[in-house]
Amino acid sequence: MIRSLPTIAGFAGLVALAGAWAAEPTKPAAPAPQTAAPVEVVLLGEDKLTRVLIQVEVDGKPVSAIWDETFVKLSAFFDRNGDGVIDEKEAANLPSPLALRQAMGTGFTPPTGSAPTFAELAADKNGKVTPEELAAFYRRAGVGEAMIGVGKLPTSAELTDALLKYLDTDRDGKVTEKEWRAAADSLAKLDKNDDELIGVGELVPKAVYPGAAGTVLLTPPVADRPLPDVVAKLPLVRLPADRNDSHWATEIVRRRDRNSDGKLSAAETGLGGDTFAKLDVDRDGFLTAIELAAWRKHEPDARWMVRVSTKTKPVDRFLVAGGGLRLEGWVGDGKIPESVASTRRQFVGQFEGKADPDAPEPPRRRGGNLAWLTPVADRDGDGKLDRKELDAWLDLQQQVSQGQVLLTVIDGGGLFELLDTNHDGALSVRELRGAWDRVREAGCVPGGKFDRIKLPRTVLAAASHGYPQAFGIDLRGGPAWFRAMDKNGDGDVSRKEFTGPPEVFDKLDLDKDGLLSAEEASKADVKK
């Protein structure tokens, strides 16, 4: 069962934009440079720094390359006289960076924020803005890559307390291997709604999951700019696209410098001896921020290829662990496809006088209907909006939406997140049966005894095309009859869920564990 994720907040209130957009260009604009750079982050484990490259693709194309195309099309769309550049009058109608970010939730660029000033765009002060300069401006403003939204789990400690309390059936203050292996049976009494899942609300009354959303935008550190509390406490630092910017290294030194001497020892970085030695240019046994910044020239510790698809549902999972920290990532369904379709239906419906009753109202200026859009999309300058102009604007909105990829990063996971392997906010029978193996594999069983202190801090990262439809991984598979019987969505069919004769269930249950897996169901179909 995949739980819904709370709606992620917008980035600011609406501010009306003025001005007119232009006629069709007579010649194509020059392409902006290709800048398919990956997202790069550093995980701050208790005693280990881990650098991870996150390469994001949509339908096989790097997301930054999609934004390159978007910036070219934006430039061409605003180039009223078709001379291949944007002048000051044309620039006055460009969407704000805020509007481009908000398109992730709205499906179109709303009239929010202020258009970029011409001085910000024309860096060489020659009176014109090339497609390259346009792309450079938006990228400096944080548009053109996958966005990372951060939140924090509010009930992780309470869930850990509750799990250990119910697992400790003899009440001796310890959870033995025998008690861990009996988890499915000992927690079954908590299943109040009889769905064969132990949800967070059954462990901690009134708790919801995840109870947080990625509402705070994670950006690279900037000098003299304080970080929001949730970001300051996040064991993860995002690196800037500009490799000459070393503020990220300064931030890491600040966080890890235990004796306040402005540099890090090998123990404080956890970097391998060979790597540390190469970075320690002055051979003093410590790394300054400048020396640490050179780490980007070395191979990363891990790579995560995020493959978002508008056509299929890939099962794309990622795990990197070390230094008391686990980063678990996956790709889930996003809302962009439905947002784009809803936007087109809504605007066309309003244009034709048949507004979509199920679509949210778009931001409007005084005048109602599409009055706010007319000066924006009236490209022939006749003061009217025709269907061809509306379609051209909607096509541009679809292009803007293509590159909208979000990594929802939720911090503070503990025992529950370790056991909840599909992160749907409920523990299935199979997950509980595997509880002992999970805690042992995570290094929580030194000397054969479970030690709560050894539980790693878990950071969850769900990638999606637009805002996520839900939080968690939908691993349901197998033939259609199997998926139909899997009422609780845990990926298995129990005896209770199975609608056929008991003897058929026994025949299909090849490993005799009382659960039919998708694999077992698929083998049965093959035999037919």
C-alpha positions, 0 to 999 in steps of 0.5 A: 500500500503506497501512502500519499505524500503531503502536497509540497508547498509553492515557493512564493505568492503570485505576482502579476507579469505585464507585457506582450510576447512576440510574433513567430521568429523568422529564423531559429535561435542558436543552440545553447551550450550542452551542459549535461552535468550531474547532481553531486552531493556529499554525505556526512556520515559520523566518521566518513564523507561519501561523494555521490554523483546523481545522473538524472535522465527523463526518457533517456535524455539528461535532464540538464540537456532537456533544459538546454532545449528549453532555454533555446525554445524560451529564447526563440519564443520571446525573440519577437523580431526573429533576429536570434537575440533578445532585446530589452523590450523582449526581455521584460516578458521573460518568466521569472526563475520562480515561475519556472520552478513553480511549473513543477506543480502548476503545469505551466509558468504562472505570472509570479515573480519579477522578470529578470532585469536586462542587466542580469541577462546581458552580462557583456552589456552589448544591448542584446541577450543570446540564447547562451546568456539566457541559459546562463542566467537561469542556471545561476538562478538555480533552474536547469537541473533536478531540484532537491526538496528536503523534509524531516521525519517527525516520529522516527524515534517514537516508531523505533521505541514502539517496535522494540517494545512490542518485539521484546515479548519477555520484557527483559529490555533486550530483543534477541534473535528469536524475538526478531524472527518472531516479529510477524507473529508478535506484532500481528495483534497490532493489526487493528484494521485486519489488512495484514500490515502494521501501519505507523498509526498502529504502532504510534497512535495518530501518527501519519507517514511520512508526515513530512514533505520536501518543502525546503529547497536544497541548494549549494552553500553560499557564503554568508547566507544562513541555512534553514534549520532542516538543511543545516541539520541534514547530513548531506551537502549539495555541490554547485555546478560551478567547479570553481565554487568551493563554498561547499568544502568550506561548509563541510570543514565548518561542520566536521572541524571538531577542534575548530582549527579550520581543517580536517584530519584523516579521521574527520573525513574518513577518506581512504589513505591514498585519496587523503594523501593526494588531497593533502598537498602541503603534507601536514596531515590535514585538509583545508577547504581549498584542498578538500575542494580538489576532491571533485577531481577524483572519482566519486564514491558512488553513482546513482543513475536516476531514470525517469520515464513517461512511458514505463515504470522502472524499478530503480533503487539505490543504496549507499551506506557507511559511517552510520548513515544510509541513503536509500533512493528510488524512482516513483511516479510523478505528477507532471504528465497529469499536470501537463494534460490538465493544464492543456484541458483547462486552458483550452476549455476556458478559451472555448468557454468550457472550463475543466470542472476538475482542474484547479483554477489558474492564477488570474489577473483582474479581468478573469478568464484568460485576460491575464494570458492574452498580453503574454501569448498574443504573438502577432500583437493584435491584442487578441488571443487566438487558438494558434497562439494559445497552442504555441504557449501550451507547447512551450509549457509542455517543454518547460515541464519536461525537465521538472524532476524532483528528489524528495529527501526525507531525513531522520529515518531509524528502525522503521525505515530499515525494516520498511523496505518499500517505504510505504509506511507499513510493515508487511508479513514478509518485511517482518519475517526478514527483520533480523536479517535487515538489522544484522546486514546493517551492522546492528548486531555486534557479537550476535546481540542487537544494539540500538546505538548501531542503528544507522541514520537513514535518509530517504530520496524519492525521485519523481517527474514533478511532485511525487504521486506518493511516497514509497516504491510500488513493487507489485508485479506478477500476472493480472489475477495476482495483482487483483488479489493483492488487496493490501498492495504489499507485493504478496498474496496471503491465504486470506487474500487468495480467492481460489481453493486452498489446495491451489494455493498450496500448489502455487506456494512453492517455498511453503512460506504461506505467501504467494510471491509475484515470482511464484504466480508468474511461474504458475502462469508459465506452466499454464 
